[in-house]
């Protein structure tokens, strides 16, 4: 009889994946995301083709990337906004250039009316230049649209987002690209008109383009565009974003460190996929913290998790983060406290004062001078006014407490008077009727000299000769003691 051999089925280990919902998203959200991505790509390609065909120069730095970086980095965004606020946020004033008071007052009123309402859009010159200087900090330049005064129509001034502007190779005209819409502008001060829709020379006033002032933050690698101050520190911006994304990924993964998952023995074919899906999809995020996987082990089968990193290097990350932050601050020459960073140690005392001086002289005053020249040019050439000039108010970041203590010492020594303190510490006018010009000295101070000593001696019914005799006797007594 033939021997029969029984076939034995070996049971293998298996990992069971317990499926759960991944969440519900409104269809509108997904459609908007899909539409935006699709439209953005198509319009970008159309813009680039139009720019090439019409002599518009390409930008040297990806401006859309810079705007995305500012949306993802607090320090970069805060530095730019603080610089803009420090330049224009103190307000402005009109200063006379002529002695004719009546003419000055009339021109001053006209200028103030224009600067307080440049475009009938409830914007002031401060709000317009606040946006312009933010553009300058984000992408390296700003643009102003200027409309001339014609008949009953007043002159106008508008901010134009500079990332939408392309400079023509002639530098005499500009084009704003926004999707399928194009709008041309001629350079401010050019007498020849161009068509606002085509950029071609034109004599038709109805289709004439407005003028534009495009001011670039000098960048040696481009003759047409500027670059933001943050550009040398762009790696630091990416580094800070990388630290943020790493930490977000860690928490999104519910704190599971990187590691090896080792399976030994006999396993069902879909077990590896189920384990992989569970770790990559099912338990990411704190809302999935308590999800469960059932692993059915048979004899000889094991599963082992070996972390690649047992602890997170928090100290190294913090130092790296702070180093990147300081590099961005240095690129803007920004004192840390002005963007809400409390520093101690090396940035206190004299170092803080020096940082403030550098920030004012190298950043604020330079931008103030540039923008004041631009506004004064508009006042002269568009409004036709030459009797006054525009100035931004000064930024005051002095340590008033320290200054008050120094002034108090100087006042007690008779070096300064009350009017000097009123003017230089508080910006006040001198006192009336000649008051405040007197000098005082603290009575605890006394001049060293024979006359002063005699005054003291007379007060005690002594003479200088008596005092000298007593000193001589005292010195003789000291000599006898030494012997």
C-alpha positions in Angstrom: 0.0 0.0 0.0 1.4 3.3 -1.0 2.3 5.7 1.8 0.3 8.9 1.7 1.9 12.2 2.9 -0.4 14.7 4.6 0.0 18.3 3.5 0.4 20.6 6.6 -0.5 24.3 6.3 1.9 26.5 8.4 0.1 29.4 10.1 1.9 32.7 9.6 1.9 35.8 11.7 -0.4 38.6 10.7 -0.9 42.3 11.4 -4.5 43.4 11.3 -5.1 47.0 10.3 -8.1 48.6 12.0 -9.4 51.1 9.5 -10.8 54.4 10.6 -11.9 57.6 8.9 -9.2 60.1 8.0 -11.5 63.1 8.4 -14.0 64.9 6.3 -13.1 67.9 4.1 -15.7 70.2 2.5 -15.7 69.8 -1.3 -15.5 73.6 -1.6 -12.1 73.6 0.1 -10.7 71.0 -2.2 -12.1 72.7 -5.3 -10.7 76.1 -4.3 -7.3 74.5 -3.7 -7.4 72.7 -7.1 -8.6 75.8 -8.9 -5.9 78.1 -7.4 -3.1 75.7 -8.2 -4.3 75.3 -11.8 -4.9 79.0 -12.4 -1.6 80.1 -10.8 0.5 78.0 -13.1 -1.4 79.0 -16.3 -1.3 82.7 -15.5 2.4 82.6 -14.6 3.2 81.0 -17.9 1.1 83.6 -19.8 2.8 86.5 -17.9 6.3 85.3 -18.7 5.5 84.9 -22.4 3.9 88.4 -22.5 7.0 89.8 -20.7 9.4 88.2 -23.2 7.4 89.4 -26.2 7.2 93.0 -25.0 10.7 93.7 -23.8 10.1 93.4 -20.1 13.1 92.4 -18.1 13.0 89.4 -15.8 13.5 89.9 -12.1 16.8 88.7 -10.6 15.2 87.1 -7.5 12.1 85.1 -7.3 9.7 87.6 -5.7 6.9 85.1 -5.2 9.3 82.9 -3.2 10.3 85.9 -1.1 6.6 86.7 -0.3 6.1 83.0 0.7 9.1 83.2 3.0 7.7 86.3 4.8 4.4 84.4 5.3 6.3 81.6 6.9 8.9 83.5 9.1 7.9 85.8 11.9 11.3 87.5 12.3 11.6 88.4 8.6 8.0 89.7 8.5 8.4 91.6 11.8 11.7 93.3 10.7 10.2 94.6 7.5 7.0 95.9 9.1 9.0 97.6 11.9 11.3 99.4 9.6 8.4 100.7 7.6 6.6 101.8 10.8 9.7 103.5 12.2 10.2 105.6 9.0 6.6 106.8 8.5 4.8 106.0 11.8 5.8 109.2 13.6 3.9 111.4 11.1 5.1 114.2 8.9 5.5 118.0 8.7 5.7 120.7 6.2 8.7 123.1 6.4 8.7 126.6 4.7 11.4 127.4 2.1 10.3 131.0 1.3 9.8 134.1 3.4 6.5 135.0 1.8 4.2 133.8 4.6 0.9 134.2 2.6 2.2 132.1 -0.3 3.7 129.6 2.0 0.4 129.2 3.9 -1.6 128.7 0.7 0.9 126.2 -0.7 1.0 124.4 2.6 -2.8 124.0 2.7 -2.9 122.7 -0.8 -0.1 120.2 -0.1 -1.6 119.0 3.2 -5.0 118.5 1.4 -3.2 116.3 -1.2 -1.2 114.3 1.3 -4.2 113.7 3.6 -6.3 112.4 0.7 -4.1 111.5 -2.3 -6.6 109.3 -4.2 -10.2 109.5 -2.7 -9.7 106.0 -1.3 -9.5 107.1 2.4 -5.7 106.6 2.3 -3.1 109.1 3.6 0.5 109.5 2.5 1.5 107.6 5.6 -0.7 104.5 4.7 0.5 104.6 1.1 4.2 104.7 2.0 3.7 102.1 4.8 2.8 99.7 2.1 5.5 100.9 -0.3 8.2 100.3 2.3 6.9 96.9 3.2 7.2 96.0 -0.6 10.7 97.4 -0.4 11.6 95.1 2.5 9.9 92.0 1.1 11.0 92.1 -2.6 13.4 95.0 -2.9 11.5 97.9 -4.4 8.2 99.9 -4.4 6.0 101.5 -7.1 3.9 104.6 -7.0 1.3 105.5 -9.6 0.9 109.2 -10.2 -1.9 110.9 -12.0 -1.4 114.6 -13.1 -3.7 117.4 -12.2 -5.9 118.1 -15.3 -8.7 120.7 -15.3 -11.1 119.9 -12.5 -9.5 116.6 -11.8 -7.1 116.6 -8.8 -3.7 115.0 -8.9 -3.6 111.4 -7.5 -1.1 109.0 -6.0 -1.5 105.2 -5.4 0.6 102.4 -4.1 1.1 99.6 -6.6 2.2 96.1 -5.5 5.8 96.0 -6.8 5.9 92.3 -7.3 3.3 92.8 -10.1 5.6 95.4 -11.9 8.0 94.6 -14.7 10.5 97.1 -16.0 10.9 97.7 -19.7 14.4 97.4 -21.1 14.3 101.1 -22.0 13.7 101.9 -18.4 11.2 104.5 -19.6 8.0 102.5 -19.0 6.6 99.7 -16.8 4.0 97.1 -17.1 1.8 95.7 -14.4 1.0 92.0 -15.0 -2.0 90.6 -13.2 -3.4 87.5 -14.8 -4.8 88.2 -18.2 -4.9 92.0 -17.4 -2.0 94.2 -18.4 -1.6 97.9 -17.6 1.3 100.1 -18.8 2.8 103.2 -17.1 5.4 105.7 -18.3 8.3 106.7 -16.1 7.6 109.8 -14.0 8.8 113.0 -15.7 8.8 111.6 -19.3 6.8 114.1 -21.5 5.9 111.6 -24.3 2.6 109.7 -23.7 2.1 106.0 -24.2 -1.0 103.8 -24.5 -2.1 102.4 -21.1 -3.2 99.0 -22.7 -0.3 98.4 -25.2 2.6 100.6 -24.0 3.0 102.0 -27.6 3.5 105.7 -28.2 0.2 107.5 -28.3 -1.3 111.0 -28.5 -4.8 110.0 -27.5 -5.4 111.5 -24.0 -8.3 109.1 -23.2 -5.9 106.1 -23.5 -2.8 107.9 -22.0 -1.0 105.9 -19.3 -0.4 107.3 -15.8 3.1 108.0 -14.6 5.0 105.7 -12.2 7.9 106.0 -9.8 9.7 102.7 -9.3 12.3 102.9 -6.5 14.6 99.9 -6.2 16.8 99.0 -3.2 20.1 98.9 -5.0 21.2 95.4 -6.1 24.5 95.2 -8.0 23.4 92.2 -10.1 20.5 94.0 -11.7 20.2 97.3 -13.6 16.4 97.2 -13.4 15.3 95.8 -10.1 16.4 95.8 -6.4 16.7 93.1 -3.8 15.6 93.0 -0.2 18.0 93.4 2.7 17.2 89.9 3.9 18.7 88.3 0.7 22.1 87.5 2.3 20.3 85.9 5.2 17.9 83.9 3.1 19.5 80.6 4.2 18.8 81.6 7.8 15.1 82.1 6.9 15.0 78.6 5.4 16.8 77.3 8.4 14.2 78.7 10.8 11.4 77.3 8.6 13.1 73.9 8.6 13.2 73.9 12.4 9.6 74.7 12.5 8.6 72.1 10.0 10.7 69.4 11.8 8.9 70.1 15.1 5.5 70.1 13.4 6.3 66.8 11.7 7.4 65.4 15.1 4.2 66.3 16.8 2.1 65.4 13.7 3.7 62.0 14.0 2.6 61.9 17.6 6.2 61.9 18.8 7.3 58.6 17.2 11.0 58.9 16.6 12.6 57.7 13.4 13.6 54.0 13.5 13.8 50.5 12.0 10.9 48.1 12.2 12.2 44.6 12.0 10.0 41.6 11.2 11.4 38.1 11.7 9.8 34.7 11.0 6.8 33.9 8.8 4.4 36.8 8.0 1.3 37.2 5.7 2.0 39.1 2.6 -0.1 42.1 3.5 1.4 42.5 7.0 4.3 44.8 6.0 1.9 47.0 4.1 -0.5 47.2 7.0 2.2 48.1 9.5 3.6 50.7 7.1 0.1 52.2 6.6 -0.5 52.3 10.3 2.7 54.1 11.1 2.5 56.5 8.2 -1.2 57.2 8.0 -3.3 56.1 10.8 -1.6 57.4 14.0 -0.2 60.7 12.7 -1.6 63.7 14.6 -2.7 63.9 18.2 -6.3 63.2 17.2 -5.2 59.7 16.3 -3.2 59.1 19.5 -5.3 56.1 20.7 -5.6 54.1 17.6 -4.8 50.4 17.8 -3.1 47.8 15.7 -3.5 44.1 16.5 -0.4 41.9 15.8 -1.0 38.2 15.7 2.3 36.4 16.4 3.0 32.8 15.8 5.9 30.7 17.1 9.3 31.9 15.8 8.0 35.3 14.6 9.0 38.6 16.2 8.5 42.3 15.6 11.2 44.7 16.9 11.3 48.6 16.8 14.8 50.1 16.9 14.8 54.0 17.3 17.4 55.8 15.3 17.4 58.7 17.7 16.5 58.2 21.4 16.3 61.9 22.3 15.7 65.1 20.5 18.6 67.5 20.5 16.6 70.4 21.9 19.7 72.5 22.9 21.3 72.2 19.5 18.0 73.2 17.8 17.5 76.2 20.1 21.0 77.4 19.4 20.6 76.9 15.6 17.2 78.7 15.7 18.6 81.6 17.7 21.6 81.9 15.4 19.4 82.1 12.3 17.2 84.6 14.1 20.2 86.8 14.9 21.4 86.6 11.3 18.0 87.9 10.0 18.1 90.7 12.6 21.6 91.6 11.5 20.6 91.8 7.9 18.1 94.5 8.8 20.4 96.0 11.5 17.3 95.6 13.8 17.6 96.0 17.6 16.0 92.8 18.9 13.6 94.6 21.3 11.9 96.5 18.5 10.5 93.2 17.2 9.5 91.9 20.6 12.6 90.0 21.5 13.8 90.5 25.0 17.6 90.3 25.1 19.9 90.4 28.2 23.6 90.4 28.7 25.7 91.6 25.7 22.8 93.6 24.2 22.2 95.7 27.3 23.6 99.1 28.3 26.1 100.7 25.9 25.8 97.9 23.3 22.1 98.5 23.0 22.7 102.2 22.5 25.2 101.6 19.8 22.8 99.1 18.1 20.1 101.9 18.1 22.5 104.4 16.6 23.5 102.0 13.8 19.8 101.2 13.1 18.8 104.9 13.0 21.7 106.1 10.8 22.2 103.1 8.5 18.5 102.1 8.0 15.9 104.6 9.1 17.6 107.9 8.1 18.7 106.5 4.7 15.1 105.4 3.8 13.7 108.6 5.2 15.9 110.7 2.9 15.0 108.5 -0.1 11.2 108.8 0.4 11.4 112.5 1.4 13.1 113.2 -2.0 10.4 111.2 -3.8 7.5 113.1 -2.1 9.1 116.5 -2.5 9.6 115.8 -6.2 5.9 115.0 -6.5 5.0 118.2 -4.6 7.2 120.2 -7.0 6.5 118.6 -10.4 2.9 117.4 -9.9 1.5 120.1 -7.6 3.8 122.8 -8.9 4.7 124.0 -5.4 8.3 125.1 -4.6 7.9 127.2 -1.4 7.8 124.3 1.1 9.3 120.9 1.7 8.1 117.6 3.2 9.8 115.8 6.1 9.0 112.7 8.2 9.0 113.3 11.9 12.1 112.0 13.7 12.0 108.6 15.4 12.8 108.9 19.1 14.3 105.7 20.6 16.3 107.4 23.3 16.5 106.0 26.8 14.8 108.9 28.5 15.4 107.6 32.0 19.2 107.6 31.4 19.1 111.0 29.7 17.1 112.5 32.6 19.8 111.3 35.1 22.6 112.8 33.0 20.7 116.1 32.6 20.1 116.2 36.4 23.8 115.9 37.1 24.7 118.5 34.5 22.0 120.8 35.8 23.4 120.5 39.4 26.9 121.4 38.1 25.6 124.6 36.4 26.4 123.2 33.0 22.9 123.5 31.5 19.7 125.4 32.4 16.0 124.5 32.5 15.3 125.6 28.9 18.0 123.4 27.6 16.4 120.4 29.3 12.9 121.4 28.1 14.2 121.5 24.5 16.5 118.5 24.3 14.7 116.1 26.6 11.1 116.8 26.1 11.0 118.9 22.9 9.3 121.8 24.7 9.5 125.5 24.0 11.5 127.8 26.3 9.7 129.3 29.3 8.2 132.8 28.8 9.5 136.1 30.0 13.1 134.9 29.9 12.6 132.3 32.6 14.6 129.1 32.5 17.9 130.7 31.5 19.3 130.8 35.0 22.1 128.3 35.9 22.2 126.6 39.3 24.8 124.6 41.3 24.1 122.1 44.0 24.9 123.7 47.4 26.7 120.6 48.5 29.5 121.5 46.1 32.2 124.1 47.1 35.1 125.5 45.2 38.5 124.6 46.7 40.6 127.7 47.4 41.7 130.3 50.0 38.6 132.5 49.5 36.2 129.7 50.0 38.0 128.4 53.1 38.0 131.9 54.6 34.2 132.0 54.2 33.9 128.8 56.2 36.3 130.1 58.9 34.5 133.4 59.3 31.3 131.5 59.8 33.0 129.9 62.9 34.8 133.1 64.1 38.2 132.0 62.9 40.8 133.7 60.6 42.8 132.0 57.9 46.0 132.7 59.9 44.6 130.9 62.9 43.7 128.0 60.6 47.1 127.9 59.0 48.8 128.0 62.5 46.7 125.1 63.7 47.6 123.0 60.6 51.3 123.8 61.1 51.0 122.7 64.8 49.3 119.5 63.7 52.0 118.7 61.1 54.7 119.4 63.8 53.0 117.1 66.1 53.0 114.4 63.4 56.7 114.9 62.9 57.4 114.5 66.7 55.3 111.4 66.8 57.4 109.9 63.9 60.6 110.6 65.7 
